[in-house]
C-alpha cells in the first residue's frame, strides 16, 4: 500500500518525533519513519493511529493515484514573504467541519 504519511506530516510541519508522541499509545520516531518509507507494512490500525496523530482522516493517508482534491503546492508563506517550494508537493485542502 502506498501511503502519503510523509507528505501530510511535512505539510503539517511535524517531525517524526512529533507524530510518534501524538500517537495513542505513543510510539517511536523510527517506527513512524519505517511506516512512511514502506520498510514496515502499514495496517489499518496504524493508519488510524497516525491519522489521529496528524488530525486527518485515515483515507487522507492512502495514495490512490492522482486525486481530484489534491492541490499542487505553488508557494509557501513565511514571515518574510512567499517562497517557491524546494520540491514538488501537494497540499490537503481544508475539510469543512
Buried (B, 14 or more C-beta within 10 A) or exposed (E): EEBBBBBBBEBBEBEBEBBBBBBEEEBEBEBBBBBBEEEBEBEEEBBBBBBBBBEBBBEBBBEEEEBEEBEEBEEBEEEEEEEEEEEEBBBBEEEEE
